[in-house]
């Protein structure tokens, strides 16, 4: 006998089928029509034919399943269970996604969307927020957002490094991390798995695959935290986009090193293939790091939580250790660390009875599909561990878990697994799948190219921030007449131009006549000055104890290093450069003071001079300093500059904008180097000269002409045409 169904409708007019007698989810009400599934489908088809209902039209206003306020995590499991049981396909109005999307919840529908030959593509992006009209900039060049021949090529390159053949090379590092974590856990009353074992075990495997040096792994873990920390206050010091840009910068440098000195790692394989451009190499490295590190740590945390809630799982493994593979597969299925994946229809199709138009975005809710109540329990009867016959739905980094589940080298009695209070992981409560949607962070890529002097249409700014060296000044530090005139004319048109430079306030001679009266940002954002008298308006200095700690760490890395620094000045006056050994800095104007006196006044910049090539020293130095300081390149040869993490052109620009009463959306920023990244990512409109460094070009939304051809002058001239 056919199962009895009913046609249901939500408050926005969307229609679907529902099993008769089952509770309806919030917002849905039954209609008078009851029949079998085919009869209900024909009734909905008849309703679609009417002029009042265009349910598949993108303007249909359905409930937004990407809105956590409407669908809070604590209620989603019950809601998903009902929707999966009914085989529902529900439209979400524009909101969390700019054009809206369909959602599927059942295992059957999810497999239909994710099948290799299904009429769907991932090339527009794989997360809520991307669609055909708003594609991911990495689409078509990164493994998880490619299809067809390009996907096959990347899979052939990357796949071998994630196969079982790599396990012997990776297990040593994984076992070391597990032993260290267990040793620490035995000594502690309570261990936070999400903060200890969670990040370190996958990092050991992924960094081993990529060939990330041991000294850089802590930094990679920290950047991954920030890349997906969202609004978690623990990761507030860096935005997700800033973290992604820094990771791309790191892999760009590592790729250049591997091109000179190849090794047996994934970065060397990608570089050595020859068919991939620089951006494709670094994007795929970033993707492997994120996919293997972040997603797997959530799976590992979820596994511990599941074991804590059901002790019989651990008892089963102890009785039957050979069953560990199937247990891990089941626990990862139950945990489902990835909340959703998105696909875009490549042709008109149907999901169940729902018509999907070509170009429509469809979201598969993986935790819902993996917990679909329609899945049958196996005949072998392992009820307490919730085995199912259906394969686990997952994203494309699954092979990594096979290596990590074999890292059981420590056979001693493990610590007791339990739940201590409220369990959190990466900003969400454990015990449910990861329901917080990760922020939509497209991997930066240039969008357009503004030719010098062209009358392009740009948002009219009310305030412009402009870097000096390599941007408006030439590589030799000179200022062309054209650039000077463009700055003066833009200011005369009522648009303040605020210079944001790594130079100190006493080294602004080339632009002294162009400073205006708004503000000038110096020392990479560590100080903001009144340009009329160079009085300090604001400064971001190191904590009082930080300089001594920084000196110890730098000398531990390079005992020959010498130091110079700048104080903010107790009287709010521009401070002089102070050096412990002025003769090594070659400037008679430097004041002399012992390093021990550095922290006696607010320090806004520390300079490190070394016999070691600064490009070789910069990355290890950042790894050693961690979050204690930010390392930036200096215009002075053989020198690196250290500033406090809070000292950034972005923060200084925000201060100036507030002081002048200008909204962030009404600002434009121009920069060419890594010290400009924060500013470029913050501004309403960001521009980089086309001959800038790779990081600045990726961070900027628009490219202007090259610095060697007065590209910034051309940009300002185009703005004058609009004003």
C-alpha positions in Angstrom: 0.0 0.0 0.0 1.4 3.4 -1.0 2.4 5.7 1.8 -0.1 8.5 2.5 1.4 12.0 2.0 0.1 15.5 2.2 0.9 18.7 0.4 2.3 21.4 2.8 3.0 25.1 2.4 5.1 27.5 4.3 4.2 31.1 5.1 6.0 32.4 2.1 4.1 30.2 -0.3 6.7 27.4 -1.0 5.2 23.9 -1.3 6.5 20.4 -0.5 5.3 16.9 0.4 5.1 15.5 4.0 4.3 12.1 5.5 0.8 12.2 6.8 0.6 12.2 10.6 4.2 13.4 11.2 4.9 16.7 13.0 5.6 19.6 10.7 8.6 21.8 11.1 8.2 25.4 12.2 6.6 27.6 9.6 4.9 24.9 7.6 1.2 24.2 7.5 -0.9 21.4 5.8 -3.1 22.0 2.9 -6.3 20.0 2.2 -4.7 17.7 -0.4 -3.8 14.2 0.7 -2.6 11.3 -1.5 0.4 9.1 -2.4 3.7 10.7 -3.3 3.0 10.8 -7.1 -0.5 12.4 -6.5 1.0 15.0 -4.3 3.7 15.7 -6.9 1.0 16.3 -9.6 -0.9 18.6 -7.2 2.2 20.7 -6.7 2.9 20.7 -10.5 -0.7 21.9 -11.0 -0.1 24.7 -8.5 3.2 25.7 -10.2 1.3 26.1 -13.4 -0.9 28.8 -11.9 0.3 32.4 -12.4 0.5 33.2 -8.6 3.2 30.7 -7.7 6.7 30.8 -9.2 8.2 28.6 -6.6 11.5 27.9 -8.4 12.0 31.5 -9.3 15.0 33.1 -7.5 12.7 35.8 -6.2 10.7 33.2 -4.1 11.1 34.3 -0.5 11.6 31.1 1.6 13.0 30.7 5.0 16.8 31.3 5.1 18.4 28.1 6.4 21.7 29.9 6.5 20.5 32.3 9.2 21.6 31.1 12.6 19.1 33.4 14.3 16.2 31.7 12.6 17.8 28.3 12.9 19.9 28.2 16.1 22.3 25.3 16.5 20.5 23.9 19.5 17.3 23.3 17.5 18.8 22.1 14.2 19.2 18.4 14.9 15.5 17.9 15.5 14.6 20.2 12.6 16.9 18.4 10.3 15.6 15.0 11.4 12.1 15.9 10.4 13.2 17.5 7.1 15.4 14.5 6.2 12.7 12.0 7.0 10.3 13.8 4.6 12.8 14.1 1.8 12.2 17.9 1.8 13.9 20.3 -0.6 13.4 23.8 0.7 14.2 27.2 -0.8 16.0 29.8 1.3 15.5 33.5 0.4 18.5 35.8 -0.2 20.1 36.7 3.0 23.1 34.6 4.1 23.5 34.0 0.4 23.1 36.9 -2.1 20.8 35.0 -4.4 19.2 32.4 -2.2 19.6 28.6 -2.4 17.8 25.2 -2.2 18.6 22.9 0.8 18.5 19.2 0.8 18.6 17.1 4.0 18.1 13.4 3.3 20.9 11.0 2.5 19.2 10.0 -0.8 19.0 13.6 -2.0 22.4 14.4 -0.8 24.0 11.6 -2.7 22.0 12.6 -5.8 23.5 16.1 -5.6 27.1 15.0 -4.8 27.3 12.0 -7.2 30.3 12.4 -9.6 28.1 12.5 -12.7 25.3 14.7 -11.2 24.4 17.9 -13.1 26.0 20.1 -10.5 29.4 21.9 -10.2 31.5 23.1 -7.4 33.4 25.6 -9.5 31.4 28.6 -8.3 32.3 27.8 -4.7 31.4 25.2 -2.0 30.0 27.3 0.8 26.9 29.4 1.5 27.5 32.9 0.1 28.9 31.7 -3.3 26.7 31.1 -6.4 26.8 31.6 -10.1 26.5 35.4 -9.8 28.9 35.6 -6.9 31.6 33.0 -7.6 34.6 32.0 -5.5 37.8 33.7 -7.0 39.6 30.4 -6.6 37.0 28.5 -8.7 38.5 26.4 -11.4 42.0 26.5 -9.9 41.7 24.8 -6.5 41.0 21.1 -6.0 37.7 21.4 -4.1 36.3 23.9 -6.5 37.2 22.3 -9.8 35.5 19.7 -12.0 36.4 17.7 -15.0 39.9 17.6 -16.5 41.2 20.3 -14.1 40.0 18.4 -11.1 41.5 15.2 -12.4 44.9 16.9 -12.9 45.0 18.4 -9.4 43.8 15.1 -7.9 46.6 13.3 -9.7 49.1 15.7 -8.2 47.7 15.9 -4.7 46.1 12.5 -4.2 49.4 10.5 -3.8 50.4 12.6 -0.9 47.2 11.7 1.0 47.2 7.9 0.1 48.0 5.0 2.4 51.5 4.9 0.8 52.4 8.1 2.7 51.4 6.7 6.1 54.8 5.4 7.1 56.3 8.9 6.6 53.6 10.7 8.5 52.9 8.3 11.4 56.1 9.2 13.3 55.1 12.8 13.7 51.5 11.9 14.5 52.5 9.4 17.1 54.8 11.9 18.7 52.0 14.4 19.0 49.6 11.8 20.5 52.2 10.6 23.0 53.0 14.2 24.1 49.3 15.0 24.4 48.5 11.9 26.4 51.5 12.5 28.7 50.2 16.1 29.3 46.7 14.8 29.8 47.7 12.3 32.5 49.3 15.2 34.5 46.3 17.5 34.2 43.0 17.3 36.0 41.1 18.3 32.9 42.4 18.5 29.3 40.8 20.7 26.6 41.0 18.4 23.6 39.9 21.1 21.1 42.9 23.2 22.2 45.6 20.5 22.7 45.2 17.3 20.8 42.7 18.7 18.3 44.9 21.1 16.4 48.3 19.4 16.9 47.6 15.9 15.5 46.2 17.0 12.2 48.8 19.8 11.9 51.6 17.1 12.2 50.1 15.2 9.3 49.1 18.1 7.0 52.3 20.0 7.6 54.3 16.8 6.9 52.4 16.4 3.6 53.0 20.0 2.5 56.6 20.1 3.8 56.1 23.0 6.2 59.2 23.3 8.4 58.8 22.3 12.0 59.6 25.9 13.2 56.6 27.2 11.2 53.9 24.7 12.4 52.8 26.7 15.4 52.3 29.7 13.2 50.2 27.6 10.8 48.0 26.4 13.6 47.5 30.0 14.8 46.7 31.2 11.3 44.2 28.4 10.8 42.5 29.4 14.1 42.1 32.9 12.9 41.0 31.9 9.4 38.0 30.1 10.7 37.6 31.8 14.2 34.9 34.1 12.9 33.7 36.3 15.7 35.2 34.1 18.4 36.9 36.6 20.9 39.8 34.2 21.3 40.8 35.0 17.7 40.0 38.7 17.5 43.5 39.9 16.8 43.3 39.0 13.1 40.4 38.8 10.6 39.8 35.6 8.6 40.8 37.3 5.4 44.0 38.6 6.9 44.9 35.1 8.1 44.2 33.7 4.6 46.4 36.4 3.0 49.3 35.6 5.4 49.0 31.9 4.7 49.1 32.6 1.0 52.1 34.8 1.5 53.8 32.0 3.5 53.2 29.4 0.8 54.3 31.7 -1.9 57.7 32.0 -0.2 57.8 28.3 0.5 57.0 27.6 -3.2 59.9 29.9 -4.3 62.2 28.0 -2.0 61.1 24.6 -3.2 61.6 25.7 -6.8 65.3 26.2 -5.9 65.6 23.3 -3.6 62.9 20.6 -4.3 62.1 18.0 -1.7 59.7 15.0 -1.4 56.7 17.0 -0.4 53.4 18.3 -1.9 54.7 21.9 -2.4 57.6 20.6 -4.5 55.3 18.4 -6.5 52.9 21.3 -7.3 55.8 23.6 -8.2 57.6 21.0 -10.2 54.6 20.1 -12.3 55.1 23.2 -14.5 51.4 23.5 -15.5 50.3 25.5 -12.5 50.8 29.2 -12.0 51.9 30.8 -8.8 48.4 31.5 -7.5 47.2 28.0 -8.3 50.1 26.5 -6.2 49.5 28.7 -3.2 45.8 28.3 -3.3 46.0 24.5 -3.3 48.5 24.6 -0.4 46.1 26.8 1.5 43.2 24.5 0.8 45.1 21.4 1.9 46.2 23.1 5.1 42.6 24.2 5.9 40.9 21.0 4.8 43.2 18.7 6.7 43.9 20.9 9.7 40.7 22.7 10.6 38.1 20.1 9.5 39.9 17.2 11.0 40.5 18.9 14.4 36.7 19.3 14.6 36.2 15.6 13.7 38.7 14.6 16.4 37.0 16.9 19.0 33.7 15.5 18.1 34.9 11.9 18.4 36.1 12.6 21.9 32.8 14.1 22.8 30.9 11.1 21.3 33.0 8.7 23.3 32.4 10.8 26.5 28.6 10.6 25.9 28.6 6.9 25.1 31.4 5.0 27.0 30.4 1.7 25.4 32.2 2.8 22.2 35.5 2.8 23.9 34.7 -0.5 25.6 33.9 -2.0 22.2 37.3 -0.8 20.8 39.2 -2.3 23.8 37.4 -5.6 23.3 37.9 -5.6 19.5 40.8 -3.4 18.5 40.8 -4.8 15.0 37.5 -3.0 14.5 39.1 0.5 14.9 38.7 1.5 11.3 34.9 0.9 11.1 34.5 2.6 14.5 36.4 5.7 13.4 34.4 5.8 10.1 31.2 5.7 12.1 32.2 8.3 14.6 33.3 10.7 11.9 29.9 10.1 10.2 28.1 10.8 13.4 30.2 13.9 14.0 30.1 15.3 10.4 32.7 18.1 11.0 31.7 19.9 7.8 28.3 21.5 8.2 27.4 21.9 4.5 28.7 21.9 0.9 27.3 23.9 -1.9 26.8 23.0 -5.6 25.4 24.9 -8.5 23.1 23.2 -11.1 24.6 23.0 -14.6 21.3 22.2 -16.2 17.6 22.0 -15.3 17.0 18.9 -13.1 14.9 17.6 -10.3 15.7 16.6 -6.7 12.9 14.3 -5.6 9.8 16.1 -6.9 11.5 19.6 -6.8 12.4 21.2 -10.0 15.9 22.9 -9.9 16.8 25.5 -12.6 20.2 25.7 -14.2 22.2 28.2 -12.2 20.4 27.5 -8.9 22.6 26.9 -5.8 21.9 23.8 -3.8 23.2 23.3 -0.3 23.7 19.7 1.1 23.5 19.7 4.9 25.9 16.9 5.7 25.1 16.3 9.4 21.4 16.0 8.5 22.1 13.5 5.7 24.5 11.5 7.8 21.9 11.2 10.5 19.0 10.6 8.2 16.4 8.6 10.2 15.5 6.7 7.0 19.0 5.0 7.1 18.6 1.3 8.0 20.6 -0.2 10.9 22.7 -3.2 9.9 21.7 -6.8 10.5 24.9 -7.4 12.5 23.3 -5.5 15.4 25.7 -3.0 16.8 23.1 -0.7 18.2 25.1 1.0 20.9 27.6 2.4 18.4 24.8 3.4 15.9 26.3 1.6 12.8 24.5 2.3 9.5 24.8 0.6 6.1 24.8 3.9 4.2 28.2 5.3 3.2 29.3 8.4 5.0 28.9 11.7 3.1 32.1 13.7 3.4 34.2 16.4 1.7 37.4 15.7 -0.2 40.0 15.5 2.6 38.8 12.1 4.0 42.0 10.1 3.3 43.8 12.0 6.1 41.8 10.4 8.8 43.0 6.9 7.8 46.5 7.8 8.8 45.6 9.5 12.0 43.4 6.6 13.3 46.5 4.4 13.2 48.4 6.5 15.6 47.8 4.2 18.6 51.4 3.8 19.6 50.7 4.4 23.3 48.9 1.3 24.6 48.8 2.3 28.3 45.5 3.0 30.0 44.3 6.3 28.6 42.9 9.1 30.8 39.2 8.9 31.5 37.1 10.5 28.8 34.3 12.7 30.0 32.6 16.0 29.6 33.8 18.8 32.0 31.1 21.5 32.0 30.1 23.3 28.7 32.2 22.0 25.8 33.2 24.5 23.2 35.1 24.2 20.0 35.9 27.0 17.6 33.1 29.2 18.8 30.3 26.5 19.1 28.9 24.1 21.6 30.0 20.5 21.1 27.6 17.6 21.1 26.1 18.7 17.8 27.7 18.8 14.4 29.6 22.0 13.6 26.6 24.2 12.9 28.3 27.6 12.7 28.7 28.6 9.1 32.3 29.5 8.5 32.7 33.1 7.3 32.5 33.6 3.6 36.2 34.2 2.9 37.0 34.0 -0.8 40.7 33.5 -1.3 41.8 36.9 -2.5 42.4 37.5 -6.2 42.5 40.6 -8.3 39.2 41.5 -9.8 40.0 44.3 -12.3 42.8 46.3 -13.8 42.6 50.1 -13.8 44.9 51.5 -16.5 46.8 54.6 -15.6 44.9 57.7 -16.5 41.8 55.8 -17.7 38.5 57.3 -16.7 37.2 54.2 -14.9 34.2 54.4 -12.6 35.2 53.8 -8.9 33.2 54.5 -5.8 33.9 58.2 -4.9 35.9 58.3 -1.7 35.7 60.9 1.0 39.1 59.9 2.3 42.2 58.4 0.7 45.0 56.5 2.4 48.2 56.1 0.4 51.4 54.3 1.1 54.7 56.0 0.1 57.6 53.8 -0.9 56.8 51.7 -4.0 53.4 53.3 -4.3 53.4 57.0 -4.8 57.2 57.3 -4.4 59.5 55.5 -6.9 61.8 52.7 -5.9 64.5 55.2 -5.4 62.4 57.2 -3.0 61.7 60.1 -5.5 58.4 61.8 -6.1 57.5 62.6 -9.7 55.9 66.0 -10.6 52.8 64.2 -12.0 52.3 62.3 -8.7 52.7 65.4 -6.6 50.3 67.4 -8.8 47.7 64.6 -8.6 47.8 64.5 -4.8 47.4 68.3 -4.6 44.5 68.4 -7.0 42.7 65.6 -5.3 43.0 67.3 -2.0 41.9 70.6 -3.6 38.8 68.8 -4.8 37.9 68.1 -1.2 39.3 64.6 -0.8 41.9 64.4 2.0 44.9 62.2 1.2 46.5 60.7 4.3 49.9 59.1 3.8 50.4 55.7 5.6 54.0 54.7 5.6 56.6 52.6 7.4 58.8 55.6 7.7 59.2 57.5 10.9 57.8 61.0 11.2 61.3 62.5 10.9 61.8 60.9 7.5 59.0 62.5 5.5 61.1 65.1 3.5 60.1 63.9 0.0 56.4 64.6 0.7 56.7 67.4 3.3 54.8 69.8 1.0 52.0 67.3 0.5 51.1 66.3 4.0 48.0 68.5 4.3 46.4 69.0 7.6 44.4 65.8 8.3 46.9 63.3 9.6 49.9 61.1 8.6 50.4 57.5 9.7 53.9 56.4 10.4 55.9 53.3 11.4 53.4 51.0 9.7 50.6 52.2 11.8 52.3 52.4 15.2 51.9 56.2 15.3 49.5 58.8 14.0 50.8 62.4 13.8 49.4 65.9 13.2 51.1 66.7 9.9 51.4 70.4 10.8 53.8 69.9 13.7 54.3 66.1 13.8 52.7 65.9 17.3 51.7 62.4 18.2 47.9 62.0 18.1 47.8 58.3 18.8 50.3 55.4 19.2 50.2 51.6 19.5 53.2 50.5 21.5 54.5 47.2 22.9 53.5 46.2 26.4 56.2 47.2 28.9 57.7 43.7 29.3 57.5 42.7 25.7 60.7 44.3 24.4 62.9 42.3 26.8 61.2 39.1 25.8 61.5 39.9 22.1 65.3 40.6 22.5 65.8 37.2 24.1 63.9 35.4 21.4 65.7 37.2 18.6 69.1 36.5 20.1 68.2 32.9 20.6 67.6 32.7 16.9 70.5 35.0 15.8 73.1 35.8 18.6 74.8 38.4 16.3 71.6 40.5 16.0 71.8 44.2 16.9 68.9 46.4 17.9 67.6 49.9 17.4 64.2 51.2 18.5 61.9 54.2 18.6 60.0 55.4 21.7 56.7 57.1 21.3 57.9 60.0 23.6 56.5 60.7 27.0 55.7 64.3 26.1 53.8 63.1 22.9 56.6 64.3 20.7 58.2 62.5 17.9 60.9 60.2 19.4 64.5 59.7 18.2 66.0 56.4 17.0 67.9 54.8 19.8 70.5 52.0 19.3 72.4 49.9 21.6 75.4 50.1 19.3 74.9 53.1 17.0 78.2 52.5 15.2 76.7 49.3 13.7 73.8 51.2 12.2 75.9 53.8 10.4 74.0 56.9 11.5 75.6 59.4 13.8 72.1 60.9 14.6 71.1 57.7 16.5 71.0 58.1 20.3 72.8 55.5 22.3 71.3 53.5 25.2 71.6 49.9 26.5 69.1 47.4 25.3 67.9 47.0 29.0 66.5 50.5 28.8 64.3 49.8 25.8 61.2 49.0 27.9 61.4 52.0 30.2 59.2 54.1 27.8 56.6 53.1 25.3 58.3 51.4 22.3 56.6 51.7 19.0 59.1 50.0 16.7 62.1 47.7 17.2 64.6 47.3 14.3 66.8 44.2 14.0 70.0 44.2 11.9 71.7 40.9 11.1 74.4 39.5 8.9 71.9 36.9 7.8 69.8 37.7 4.6 66.7 39.4 5.9 64.5 37.4 3.4 65.9 34.2 4.9 65.5 35.5 8.5 62.1 37.0 8.2 59.9 33.9 8.4 61.9 32.0 11.1 61.9 35.3 13.1 58.1 35.6 12.8 57.7 31.9 13.9 59.9 32.5 17.0 58.1 35.7 18.0 54.6 34.3 17.4 52.0 36.8 18.4 54.5 38.9 20.4 55.3 41.1 17.4 54.7 41.5 13.7 57.7 41.3 11.4 57.7 43.6 8.4 60.3 44.3 5.7 62.3 47.6 6.1 63.3 50.0 3.4 66.8 49.9 5.1 68.9 47.0 3.6 69.8 44.3 6.1 67.1 45.3 8.5 63.8 43.9 9.7 61.2 45.9 11.7 59.1 44.7 14.5 55.9 46.3 15.6 53.2 45.4 18.1 50.4 43.2 16.8 47.9 46.1 17.4 50.1 48.4 15.4 48.8 48.1 11.9 47.9 50.6 9.2 44.4 49.3 9.4 43.9 50.3 13.0 45.6 53.7 12.5 43.4 54.3 9.4 40.3 53.4 11.4 41.3 55.9 14.0 41.9 58.7 11.4 38.5 57.9 9.7 36.7 58.2 13.0 38.5 61.4 13.9 37.4 62.9 10.5 33.9 61.5 10.6 34.3 59.3 7.5 32.7 55.9 7.2 35.0 52.9 6.3 32.8 52.4 3.1 33.8 55.8 1.9 37.6 55.3 2.1 40.0 54.2 -0.6 43.5 52.8 0.2 46.5 52.3 -2.1 49.5 50.1 -1.1 52.1 47.8 -2.6 53.6 45.6 0.2 52.9 43.2 3.0 52.8 46.0 5.4 49.8 47.4 3.6 47.7 44.2 3.7 45.7 45.3 6.8 44.9 48.6 5.2 43.9 47.2 1.9 41.6 44.6 3.5 40.0 47.3 5.7 39.3 50.0 3.2 36.0 50.4 1.3 38.0 50.3 -2.0 41.5 48.9 -2.2 44.0 49.4 -5.0 47.5 48.2 -5.7 49.9 49.1 -8.4 50.2 46.3 -10.9 53.9 45.8 -10.2 53.3 45.4 -6.4 54.1 42.3 -4.4 51.9 39.2 -4.9 50.3 39.6 -1.4 49.2 43.2 -2.1 47.8 42.3 -5.5 45.8 39.5 -4.0 44.5 41.7 -1.2 43.5 44.6 -3.5 40.2 44.6 -5.3 41.6 46.7 -8.2 45.0 47.1 -9.8 46.1 50.4 -11.2 49.1 51.1 -13.5 52.6 50.2 -12.3 54.6 52.3 -10.0 57.2 52.8 -12.6 54.7 54.6 -14.8 53.1 56.7 -12.1 50.1 54.4 -11.8 48.8 56.0 -8.6 48.9 59.4 -10.3 46.8 57.9 -13.0 44.4 56.5 -10.4 44.0 59.9 -8.7 43.5 61.6 -12.1 40.6 59.2 -12.8 39.0 60.1 -9.5 39.3 63.8 -10.4 37.4 63.1 -13.5 34.5 61.8 -11.4 34.7 64.6 -8.8 
